[in-house]
Amino acid sequence: MGRYRKISVRMWDDEKFKALTPIPPCGRGLWIYLLTNPDTHSIPGCYRATESAMAEYLEWTMKAFREAFREASAKGMVKADWKARLVWIPNAIKHNIPESPNVIKGWRNTWDELPECELKTQAWKGLKAFLEGYREAFLEAFLEACPQPSLNQEQEQEQEQEQEQEQEQDNSLVGLTPDRAVKPDNLKTDILTVFDHYRTFHPRAHKRPNSKMTEWRRIRDRMAEGSTTDDLCKAIDGMHKTPHNLGENDRNQKYLGLELCMRNASQVTRFVENADRLSPAEQAKREREEMERRLQEAIRAEEEQDDDDA
């Protein structure tokens, strides 16, 4: 048996950890992130993700991220369908074997929410092949909880499934925050309001948002925790006033993604607090106005002194 150590995925959002020297772009650094990032869940090695969100989280350029990912992908360590937003690490289950069939049965909802694509089919076959050689009860639980993906469904059926998933997600939020409960009828409208506010800064972003997007799920989760639409819109404002996110960092790179802004409650709180601060442009304008005011006062004082002398 190999020796293992537990790593909390919350490490990536820990303030002390984030204050350390950033991981330079490299294959090893990417591999550690792929195995431990906050998007991972109960199904070993299979989760939703986008390359832009990952690069932003690691504070790497897209070019550097893609080079590191190609390195790991070329060795068969990881696969991704970026269009479908799905990542698959084939050998993850070998090192994260479920503790019981009941654990596998708990994969049902997570599996249903993963996007339908060829890579999901590959993941299903890989998980099935491993469990076939492990224990029969585990395999039976897997086949019950995780049906084989079908890529030949009619468009109408796909749309119905998406609507059902959206409704399930909406219903799952009812009662989570008794004091500030999210009403299913209004949830979609509220989420779209946040997307619209983000587009005031980035007009070309997310023209057709939907419940499969990581950003959508992040907004939904923050609302489930009690954040209001106004809170999340204010967080977006604050992110666009935060010098580090505007490019004042050692990489001179901007970090203004919606997923980053909505990643967790502490992130939202931090940006909300920054929203009341002046942006660099506003600060510069205020300083110019103050200099102009002082100059005018000096001129008036000099003119008054000349009159007195006369």
Summary of the structure (lengths in Angstrom):
residues: 310
radius of gyration: 24.9
end to end distance: 98.3
largest distance: 106.6
contacts: 845
relative contact order: 0.08
helix: 60%
strand: 3%
